[in-house]
């Protein structure tokens, strides 16, 4: 692949700026939906009584979770807080390569959810990084989660689909990179569509 083609395959600064806006908006919406739903749960479910939502399969039941998402690691609150902060840093680092709209949505969901649960660690009792995350969605008594967990699972599913399609964070497809040497060999006979090579406009 020539250096010109490689440069053209990278998202332009203007496109990357738009993708950062998408990531930021999704993150804010995920965060607000998580925190507002927790405030409602703390008010409505304060009596501790479960309330059916989809029969007894999905109920609303308020608990304080010292562990991670889906009530995992309940005995290691500080460890969970550290992991959440590490995930937050990782999302920010990965986002620097952003060139895909779908990846912007996935990372935005993860970022908003991570900040939402970290907020609970520091503002919910007992506080100081050991606060209990507000969980209130009871899935058939298997585990109790919150709205942030829904966004985390949704983001994970989207990332799996993107990986299966071979779409990287920068918006380029793996099969395009693999085909580059063959394309370079036949460059005189066939010129690739520069629009399709320019960072995955539809991804």
N, C-alpha and C positions, 0 to 999 in steps of 0.2 A: 504494500500500500504506500502511495506517495505521501509526503508530508502535507501536501495540499488537501488530499482526500481526508487524511486524519484530522486536519484542522476543521474541515467542513463538517465532519461527523460530530464535533463537539457542539453542545448547545451554545447559542449566542448569549452574550451578557443580558440582552433584553429578555430572551426566553427564560433564562435562569432566574432573573428577577421575578418574572411572572410566576414561576414555579415556587419560589420562596414565599410569594404572597399566598398561593394556594395552600402550601404547607402551614403557614401561619394561621390562616383563616380556619382550616380544618382543626388545627391544634386548639385554637381558642374555643371553637364550638364543642369539641370533645371535652375540654376542661370545664366549660360552663355547664354542659349537660350533666356531667358527673357531679360537680359540686352542688348545683341546684337540686338535683334529685336526692342527694344526701341530706340537704337541709329539709326537704319535704319529708323524707323518711324519718329524720330525727324528731320532727314535729308530730307526724301522723302515727308513727309506730312506737312512740315513746313508752306505751304501756307494756311492750314486750309480747303482746299477743299476735300470733300469726294471722294473716288475712289471705284467703284464697284469691288467686288471680286467674289462673287457668286451672280451675278445679283445685285438686290437691297436688297436681304435677308441678306447677309453679306458684309459689306463695310469696308473700311479703313478710319478712321476719327480721327485725332489727338486731344486729349484733355488732360488737367491736372486734375487729380482726387484727391481732398483733402480728400475723404472718403476711404472706405474699398474696398475689392474686389467686382466687379460688380457694382461699383459706389454707394455703400451703406454708410450711415453715413457721408455724405459730409460736414456737419456742425460741426463735432467733430473730427478734424484732430488729436489733441493731444491724444484723447481717442483711436482713431484707432491705433496710433503709440504704445501706451501702451499695447493694446490688442495684436498687432503683436509681441511685445517683450515677452509678457507672453506666447504666442503660441510657440515662439522659445524656451523658457526655458522648456515648457512642452514636446516638441518633444525630447529635449536632455535627459530629465528625463526618459521618456518612453523608449527611445532607449537603456537605460542601461539594460533592460530586453530582448533585442532582441534575437530571436531564430528562426526567420522565414524569408526566402528570400523575400516573397511577402510583408511582413511588412517592410522589409528594403527598398524596392522600394517605397512603399507608404510614409514612413517617409522621405525618401530622396527627393521625389517630394515636400512634404510639407515644408521641411527645405529649399531647394533651392528657392522655391517660396516666403517663408517668408523673407528670407535674401534679395531677389531681391526687394521686395516692401519696406522693411526697408531701403535699400540703397537709394531708391528714396526719402524717407522721409527726409534723411539727406543731400543729394547732389543736389536734384532738388529745384528750387526756390519755396517758400521763404527759405527753408532749416531749420536747427535747429530742426528737428523732425516734422516740419509742412510742409515739401515739398510735392508737388503734384505728385502723382504716374502717370507715363506716361501710358495712355490707348489709344488704337487705333483700336480695333476690334469692329465694330458696328454690333450688332446682331439685324437686322431688326428694328432698332431704339428703341428696348426695353431697352438695356443697352450697355455700351461700356466697354470692358475689355482689357486684355493683355495676353501674353503667360503664365505668372505666374498664372492667373486665370484658364487657361486650365489645368495646372498641379494640381492646388488645387482641381478642380472638379474631375479630373481623380483619384487623391489620395483618395478623399472621396468615390468615387464609388468602388475602390478597397477595402477600409476598410469595406464598407457595405457588400461586397461579403465575405470577410474573417470572418466578424461577423456572417453572415448567415451560413457559414460552420463551425462555432464554433472554428476557429483557433485563438488562442491568440497571443500576441506579442512574447511570448516565444516559439511559434511554436507548443505548445501542443493543442490537440483538447479537447473540453469540454466533449464530449461523452466518451473519454478515461478515463478522471478523474472520471466520474460518474460510469463507469464500473469497476473501480479499486477494490471496496469492494467485488463485486461478483467474480472478478478474483482472489483476495486474498483467498476467501473461497475455490475456486477450484484449488488452486495453485498446489496441488499434481497431479491433473489430467491433467492440461494443463499449459504449460509455454508460456507466450506471446513472440512474436518475438521481440527481443531486438532492432533490427534495426528499426522497425516501431515505437517503443516507444521512440526513441532517439532524439526527438526534431523536428519532421516534416521535413525530408530532402527535400521533394518536395514542401513544403509550402513557 
